[in-house]
Amino acid sequence: MHKKKVVVVGAGITGLTVAYRLSKHEEEFEIVVFETDKQIGGKLKTSDFAGFLLDEGADAFLARTPWAVELFDEIGVSKEFVSPRARSASIWTNGSLIPLPSPNILGIPLYPDSKSSELLSTGDVQKIEQGGRPENAIQNETDISIGSLVRNCVGDSVFELFVDPLLGGINAGNADAMSCETMAPQLLESARHKDGLVAALRETYEKSDPESPVFYSHPKGVGHIVERLAENVNGSIRKTESVLSIERFNEQWLVKTPDGSELADVVVVSTSAQDAANLFFSVSPSISTRLSEIEHASVSLVSFAYKASDITIPENESGFLVPRSSGLLMTACSFSGNKWTHLDDASLKLIRVSTGRIDDQRHEMLDDEELVGRLMDDLKTTLGINNHPLEFRINRWPKALAQFKVGHLQKMEDTISQLAVETPGIFISGSYHFGVGIPASIRSGNEAAAAVIEQFGKN
């Protein structure tokens, strides 16, 4: 039987998922993966820092969504996972750290009886008590922004103090403009509950096991999980080999690289939206334009290692969030040793500080020395740290996080449908499809692989 030649562009978590899924059908597909970088994983990288294996980007993934858990179960790495030991966090507001509401779902307090609720307006506390019924009905089959939904159901103060710092911080975005259908579908569904948003979230919470893990990681870092996935790919992974262009060649596609070209029956572009837009420029200008219109935010992540005697951090907390109203450069701070047992050390404290939002790119204007200095000023303000760190590491991620505006999923569905007509045999997948995070990226890879199998696999 003649195998179909599949070229996967990009060896991040999405591209590797595509390659893995297709390699399960090795009698049907021959797979080649091209990766520009000298290592796989894209933004999921782990390296040595202060004697520890510390992630340079994401350090965990959601345990309660299926796509990542199912994939990692398949490759046999799940049994090695660890979960954060510290499950609470704080918010920096009014010059101090205040615990986030407990319990909460995506920052929304379920019961207005915690210290943090004292920060809310009286009217918003009443809305929570009464179940969070929307003042204006939320229509079925309609996507709206997270901001409009939360403000509608539980008020401005809940959104600005808790929800935007959490969800906006995760995506370096502005939750007033973010698609609820993409980023928080559970909120959209809950807001349509007859008794209101909070009432529905309470039902969900009361049916769940509060002790079950929320996040997973690996003691050797997220990068180790990526390496394990790559080991299960039956195909060729070519590092430091960029794809320069894709051209139609009879009934196939000619994939050009600096080292030559590859003739393929199928091409799966698993890169950033910007890189995909560049590759589509010659084969489908309209698809290229659609992808280039997806906005992206740049972020910087600075890791610090302090002598334990030089720093005091709250016990049993994983870190804190910083609202945009604070004026600080930092958006969040994570206490790595509190969070992960394998990063705990009696003599050393590791913390990671994030900065950057779609509407705050001050960090990009700073050189490395200025960036570290400004974030150390923020640490002095928030945690009272006066001493210099033993070590620091800067990871800059330019244009790293796609911004998911209202109607994003429908636009992606339309783009994929148009792609099938204009460039049959080329597929797209990536972190700009279903939302931020490892599970969403894997979901995108799963769906791209399934589409390839449906169209080019055995009948």
C-alpha positions as CSV (number, residue, x, y, z in Angstrom):
1,M,0.0,0.0,0.0
2,H,1.3,3.4,-0.9
3,K,1.8,5.6,2.2
4,K,0.8,9.2,2.2
5,K,3.7,11.5,2.9
6,V,2.8,14.0,5.7
7,V,4.9,17.0,6.6
8,V,4.2,18.6,10.0
9,V,5.6,22.1,10.3
10,G,6.6,22.8,14.0
11,A,7.6,20.4,16.8
12,G,5.8,22.2,19.6
13,I,3.3,20.3,21.7
14,T,0.6,20.7,19.0
15,G,2.8,19.5,16.1
16,L,4.1,16.6,18.1
17,T,0.5,15.6,19.0
18,V,-0.4,15.6,15.3
19,A,2.7,13.5,14.5
20,Y,2.0,11.1,17.4
21,R,-1.7,10.6,16.4
22,L,-0.8,10.0,12.7
23,S,2.1,7.7,13.6
24,K,-0.5,5.4,15.2
25,H,-1.4,4.8,11.6
26,E,2.1,4.1,10.4
27,E,0.9,1.7,7.7
28,E,-0.9,4.7,6.1
29,F,1.4,7.7,6.7
30,E,5.0,8.5,6.5
31,I,5.7,11.5,8.8
32,V,8.4,14.2,8.7
33,V,8.4,17.0,11.3
34,F,10.3,20.2,10.6
35,E,11.4,22.3,13.6
36,T,13.2,25.6,13.3
37,D,14.7,25.5,16.8
38,K,17.5,23.2,18.0
39,Q,15.1,21.6,20.5
40,I,11.5,20.5,20.4
41,G,8.7,21.8,22.5
42,G,8.2,25.3,21.3
43,K,7.4,27.5,24.3
44,L,7.4,24.4,26.6
45,K,11.1,24.4,27.7
46,T,12.8,23.3,30.9
47,S,16.4,24.1,31.8
48,D,18.7,24.2,34.8
49,F,18.4,27.2,37.1
50,A,20.1,27.6,40.5
51,G,20.6,23.8,40.6
52,F,16.9,23.0,39.8
53,L,15.1,22.0,36.6
54,L,12.8,25.0,36.2
55,D,10.4,25.7,33.3
56,E,11.0,28.7,31.1
57,G,7.3,29.0,30.2
58,A,4.2,27.2,31.3
59,D,5.0,25.0,34.4
60,A,1.7,23.0,34.6
61,F,-1.5,22.1,32.8
62,L,-5.1,21.7,33.9
63,A,-6.0,18.3,35.3
64,R,-9.7,18.6,34.8
65,T,-9.8,18.9,31.1
66,P,-9.4,15.7,29.1
67,W,-7.1,16.3,26.2
68,A,-3.7,16.5,27.9
69,V,-4.5,13.9,30.5
70,E,-5.7,11.4,27.9
71,L,-2.7,11.9,25.7
72,F,-0.2,11.6,28.6
73,D,-2.0,8.5,29.9
74,E,-1.4,6.9,26.5
75,I,2.3,7.5,26.5
76,G,2.7,6.3,30.1
77,V,4.0,9.4,31.7
78,S,0.9,10.3,33.9
79,K,1.9,8.1,36.7
80,E,4.9,10.4,37.3
81,F,2.9,13.6,37.6
82,V,2.8,15.8,40.7
83,S,0.3,18.5,41.7
84,P,0.9,21.8,43.5
85,R,0.9,21.4,47.3
86,A,-0.2,25.0,47.8
87,R,-3.7,25.6,46.4
88,S,-4.4,29.1,47.6
89,A,-3.3,32.5,46.2
90,S,-3.7,36.2,46.9
91,I,-4.4,39.4,45.1
92,W,-2.3,42.6,45.5
93,T,-4.7,45.4,46.2
94,N,-4.8,48.5,48.4
95,G,-1.1,48.1,49.2
96,S,-1.4,44.5,50.6
97,L,-1.9,40.9,49.7
98,I,-5.4,39.7,50.2
99,P,-6.4,36.1,49.8
100,L,-8.5,35.3,46.8
101,P,-12.0,34.2,47.6
102,S,-12.3,30.7,48.8
103,P,-14.0,28.8,47.2
104,N,-14.0,30.5,43.8
105,I,-14.3,29.4,40.3
106,L,-12.2,31.4,37.8
107,G,-12.0,34.1,40.5
108,I,-15.8,34.4,41.1
109,P,-16.6,34.0,44.8
110,L,-19.1,31.3,45.4
111,Y,-20.0,32.6,48.9
112,P,-19.5,36.2,50.1
113,D,-18.1,35.3,53.5
114,S,-14.3,35.6,53.0
115,K,-12.0,38.5,53.8
116,S,-11.6,39.2,50.2
117,S,-15.4,39.9,49.9
118,E,-14.9,43.0,52.0
119,L,-13.2,44.5,49.0
120,L,-16.4,44.2,46.9
121,S,-19.1,46.7,46.6
122,T,-22.3,46.1,48.6
123,G,-24.3,45.6,45.5
124,D,-22.0,43.0,44.1
125,V,-22.0,41.1,47.3
126,Q,-25.8,41.0,47.1
127,K,-25.6,39.7,43.6
128,I,-23.5,36.8,44.7
129,E,-25.8,36.1,47.6
130,Q,-28.8,36.0,45.2
131,G,-27.1,33.6,42.8
132,G,-25.6,35.9,40.2
133,R,-28.6,36.3,38.0
134,P,-27.8,38.4,34.9
135,E,-29.4,41.8,34.7
136,N,-29.7,41.3,31.0
137,A,-30.5,37.9,29.6
138,I,-27.7,36.0,27.9
139,Q,-28.9,34.5,24.6
140,N,-28.2,30.9,23.6
141,E,-25.7,30.3,20.8
142,T,-24.2,33.7,21.3
143,D,-20.6,34.4,22.3
144,I,-19.9,37.4,24.5
145,S,-16.9,38.8,26.3
146,I,-15.9,37.5,29.7
147,G,-16.1,41.1,31.0
148,S,-19.6,41.7,29.9
149,L,-20.8,38.4,31.3
150,V,-19.2,38.8,34.7
151,R,-20.1,42.4,35.1
152,N,-23.7,41.5,34.1
153,C,-24.0,38.7,36.6
154,V,-21.9,39.7,39.6
155,G,-20.7,43.2,39.1
156,D,-17.7,45.4,38.2
157,S,-15.8,44.9,41.4
158,V,-15.7,41.1,41.1
159,F,-14.5,41.4,37.6
160,E,-11.8,44.0,38.1
161,L,-10.5,42.6,41.4
162,F,-10.5,38.9,40.8
163,V,-11.6,37.7,37.3
164,D,-9.6,40.0,35.1
165,P,-6.3,39.6,37.0
166,L,-6.8,35.8,36.8
167,L,-8.1,35.1,33.3
168,G,-6.5,38.3,31.8
169,G,-3.2,37.4,33.5
170,I,-3.2,33.8,32.2
171,N,-3.6,35.1,28.6
172,A,-1.8,38.5,29.0
173,G,-5.1,39.9,27.8
174,N,-8.0,42.2,28.7
175,A,-10.9,40.0,29.8
176,D,-13.3,42.8,28.8
177,A,-12.5,41.8,25.2
178,M,-11.9,38.1,25.6
179,S,-14.2,35.4,24.2
180,C,-16.1,33.6,26.9
181,E,-16.9,30.8,24.6
182,T,-13.2,30.2,24.0
183,M,-11.6,31.1,27.3
184,A,-14.3,30.3,29.9
185,P,-17.1,28.2,28.3
186,Q,-18.2,27.0,31.8
187,L,-19.1,30.6,32.7
188,L,-21.2,31.0,29.6
189,E,-23.1,27.8,30.3
190,S,-23.5,28.6,34.0
191,A,-24.8,32.2,33.3
192,R,-27.7,30.7,31.4
193,H,-28.8,28.6,34.5
194,K,-32.2,29.5,35.7
195,D,-31.0,30.5,39.1
196,G,-28.0,32.4,37.9
197,L,-24.2,32.2,37.3
198,V,-23.1,31.7,40.9
199,A,-25.9,29.2,41.7
200,A,-24.7,27.1,38.8
201,L,-21.1,27.3,39.8
202,R,-22.0,26.3,43.4
203,E,-23.7,23.2,42.0
204,T,-20.6,22.3,40.1
205,Y,-18.3,23.0,43.1
206,E,-20.5,21.0,45.5
207,K,-20.4,18.0,43.1
208,S,-16.7,18.1,42.8
209,D,-14.0,16.6,45.0
210,P,-12.2,19.7,46.5
211,E,-9.1,17.5,47.1
212,S,-8.7,16.4,43.5
213,P,-5.8,17.9,41.6
214,V,-6.4,21.1,39.6
215,F,-3.0,21.1,37.9
216,Y,-0.4,18.6,37.0
217,S,3.3,18.9,36.1
218,H,6.4,16.7,36.1
219,P,9.3,16.8,38.6
220,K,11.7,17.1,35.6
221,G,9.6,19.9,34.2
222,V,7.0,20.2,31.4
223,G,9.8,20.0,28.9
224,H,10.4,16.4,30.0
225,I,6.8,15.5,29.1
226,V,7.3,16.9,25.6
227,E,10.5,14.8,25.2
228,R,8.5,11.7,26.2
229,L,5.9,12.5,23.6
230,A,8.5,12.9,20.9
231,E,9.9,9.5,21.8
232,N,6.5,8.0,20.8
233,V,6.5,9.6,17.4
234,N,7.2,7.1,14.6
235,G,8.7,9.5,12.1
236,S,11.5,11.8,11.4
237,I,11.9,15.0,13.5
238,R,14.3,17.4,11.8
239,K,15.6,20.1,14.1
240,T,17.1,23.4,13.0
241,E,15.3,23.1,9.7
242,S,12.9,25.8,8.9
243,V,10.1,25.6,6.3
244,L,10.6,28.6,3.9
245,S,7.6,28.1,1.7
246,I,4.8,25.8,0.6
247,E,3.9,25.5,-3.1
248,R,1.4,23.5,-5.1
249,F,3.1,20.9,-7.3
250,N,0.7,18.9,-9.4
251,E,-1.5,17.0,-6.9
252,Q,0.9,17.4,-4.1
253,W,2.7,20.1,-2.0
254,L,6.3,21.1,-2.3
255,V,7.7,22.1,1.1
256,K,10.9,24.1,0.7
257,T,13.6,24.3,3.4
258,P,17.2,25.8,3.4
259,D,18.4,22.3,2.8
260,G,16.2,21.3,-0.1
261,S,12.6,20.4,-0.5
262,E,10.1,17.7,0.5
263,L,7.2,16.5,-1.7
264,A,4.1,15.9,0.5
265,D,0.6,14.6,0.1
266,V,-0.4,16.4,3.3
267,V,1.0,19.4,5.2
268,V,0.0,20.2,8.7
269,V,1.1,23.7,9.8
270,S,1.5,23.6,13.6
271,T,3.2,27.0,14.2
272,S,2.2,30.3,15.6
273,A,-0.6,32.1,13.7
274,Q,2.0,34.7,12.5
275,D,4.3,32.1,11.0
276,A,1.4,30.2,9.5
277,A,0.2,33.5,7.9
278,N,3.6,33.9,6.3
279,L,3.6,30.4,4.9
280,F,0.1,30.8,3.5
281,F,0.8,34.1,1.8
282,S,1.6,32.6,-1.6
283,V,-0.9,29.7,-1.6
284,S,-3.9,31.5,0.0
285,P,-3.7,35.2,0.6
286,S,-7.2,35.2,2.2
287,I,-6.2,32.5,4.8
288,S,-2.9,34.4,5.4
289,T,-4.9,37.6,6.1
290,R,-7.3,35.8,8.5
291,L,-4.4,34.3,10.5
292,S,-2.4,37.6,10.5
293,E,-5.5,39.4,12.0
294,I,-5.2,37.3,15.3
295,E,-3.6,39.7,17.8
296,H,-0.8,38.4,20.1
297,A,0.6,39.7,23.3
298,S,4.3,39.6,24.3
299,V,5.3,38.5,27.8
300,S,8.4,38.2,29.8
301,L,9.0,35.8,32.7
302,V,11.9,36.4,35.1
303,S,12.9,33.7,37.6
304,F,14.8,34.7,40.8
305,A,16.7,32.6,43.2
306,Y,17.1,34.1,46.7
307,K,18.8,33.0,49.9
308,A,16.0,31.7,52.1
309,S,17.1,34.1,54.9
310,D,16.7,37.1,52.5
311,I,13.1,36.6,51.6
312,T,9.8,36.1,53.5
313,I,6.9,34.8,51.5
314,P,3.4,33.8,52.7
315,E,3.2,30.1,53.7
316,N,0.9,27.7,52.0
317,E,0.3,30.0,49.1
318,S,1.3,29.4,45.4
319,G,1.7,33.1,44.6
320,F,-0.3,36.3,43.9
321,L,-2.0,38.2,41.1
322,V,-1.7,41.9,40.3
323,P,-4.6,43.8,38.8
324,R,-4.0,46.2,36.0
325,S,-5.1,49.1,38.2
326,S,-2.1,48.6,40.5
327,G,0.3,50.4,38.1
328,L,3.0,47.8,38.8
329,L,4.9,46.2,35.9
330,M,4.4,42.7,37.2
331,T,1.2,40.8,36.5
332,A,1.8,37.8,38.7
333,C,4.3,36.2,41.1
334,S,4.6,32.5,41.7
335,F,6.3,30.9,44.7
336,S,7.9,27.9,43.1
337,G,9.1,26.2,46.3
338,N,5.6,26.6,47.9
339,K,3.9,25.4,44.8
340,W,6.0,22.3,44.0
341,T,7.6,20.0,46.5
342,H,10.5,19.1,44.1
343,L,11.5,22.8,44.0
344,D,11.4,23.3,47.8
345,D,14.7,24.0,49.4
346,A,15.6,25.0,53.0
347,S,18.4,27.4,51.9
348,L,17.0,28.7,48.6
349,K,13.7,30.3,47.5
350,L,12.7,30.3,43.8
351,I,10.1,32.8,42.6
352,R,8.9,33.5,39.0
353,V,7.5,37.0,38.1
354,S,5.4,37.6,35.0
355,T,4.9,40.8,33.1
356,G,3.2,41.9,29.9
357,R,-0.4,42.4,28.7
358,I,-1.9,43.1,25.3
359,D,-2.4,46.7,26.5
360,D,0.8,47.0,28.5
361,Q,4.0,46.3,26.7
362,R,6.3,48.4,28.8
363,H,8.6,45.4,29.4
364,E,9.5,45.3,25.7
365,M,10.9,48.8,25.9
366,L,13.3,47.7,28.8
367,D,16.7,46.1,28.3
368,D,17.5,43.1,30.5
369,E,19.1,45.1,33.3
370,E,16.2,47.6,33.4
371,L,13.6,44.8,33.4
372,V,15.1,43.0,36.3
373,G,15.5,46.3,38.2
374,R,11.9,47.3,37.7
375,L,10.6,43.9,38.8
376,M,12.9,43.9,41.8
377,D,11.3,47.2,42.7
378,D,7.9,45.6,42.4
379,L,9.0,42.7,44.7
380,K,10.2,45.2,47.2
381,T,6.8,46.9,47.1
382,T,4.7,43.7,47.3
383,L,6.9,41.4,49.4
384,G,9.4,43.7,51.1
385,I,12.4,42.1,49.5
386,N,15.4,44.4,49.8
387,N,18.2,42.0,49.0
388,H,19.6,41.1,45.6
389,P,18.9,37.6,44.2
390,L,21.7,35.0,43.9
391,E,20.6,34.4,40.4
392,F,18.0,35.5,37.9
393,R,16.9,34.3,34.4
394,I,15.0,36.2,31.8
395,N,12.7,34.5,29.3
396,R,11.2,36.8,26.8
397,W,8.3,35.5,24.7
398,P,7.5,38.0,21.9
399,K,4.0,37.7,20.4
400,A,3.5,34.5,22.3
401,L,-0.1,34.6,23.5
402,A,-3.0,34.8,21.0
403,Q,-5.9,37.0,22.0
404,F,-9.2,35.4,21.6
405,K,-11.9,38.0,20.8
406,V,-15.6,37.4,20.8
407,G,-16.6,35.1,18.0
408,H,-13.1,33.5,17.7
409,L,-14.2,29.9,17.6
410,Q,-16.7,30.6,14.7
411,K,-14.0,32.5,12.8
412,M,-11.6,29.5,13.2
413,E,-14.3,27.1,12.0
414,D,-14.9,29.4,9.0
415,T,-11.1,29.6,8.3
416,I,-10.7,25.8,8.4
417,S,-13.7,25.3,6.1
418,Q,-12.2,27.9,3.7
419,L,-8.8,26.1,3.9
420,A,-10.3,22.8,2.8
421,V,-11.6,24.5,-0.4
422,E,-8.7,26.7,-1.3
423,T,-5.8,24.5,-0.2
424,P,-6.9,20.8,0.0
425,G,-4.3,18.8,1.8
426,I,-3.1,21.6,4.0
427,F,-4.3,21.7,7.6
428,I,-3.6,24.1,10.5
429,S,-3.4,23.6,14.2
430,G,-1.9,25.6,17.1
431,S,-2.3,27.4,20.4
432,Y,-4.3,30.1,18.6
433,H,-7.2,27.8,18.0
434,F,-9.1,26.7,21.1
435,G,-7.4,28.9,23.8
436,V,-4.4,29.2,25.9
437,G,-2.7,26.2,27.6
438,I,-1.4,22.8,27.0
439,P,-4.7,20.9,26.9
440,A,-6.2,23.3,24.3
441,S,-3.1,23.0,22.1
442,I,-3.3,19.2,22.3
443,R,-7.0,19.4,21.4
444,S,-6.1,21.4,18.3
445,G,-3.5,18.7,17.3
446,N,-6.0,15.9,17.9
447,E,-8.5,17.6,15.6
448,A,-6.0,18.3,12.8
449,A,-4.8,14.7,12.9
450,A,-8.4,13.4,12.9
451,A,-9.1,15.5,9.8
452,V,-6.1,14.1,8.0
453,I,-7.1,10.6,8.8
454,E,-10.7,11.2,7.7
455,Q,-9.6,12.6,4.3
456,F,-6.4,10.7,3.5
457,G,-6.6,7.5,5.6
458,K,-8.0,4.1,4.4
459,N,-11.7,4.1,3.6
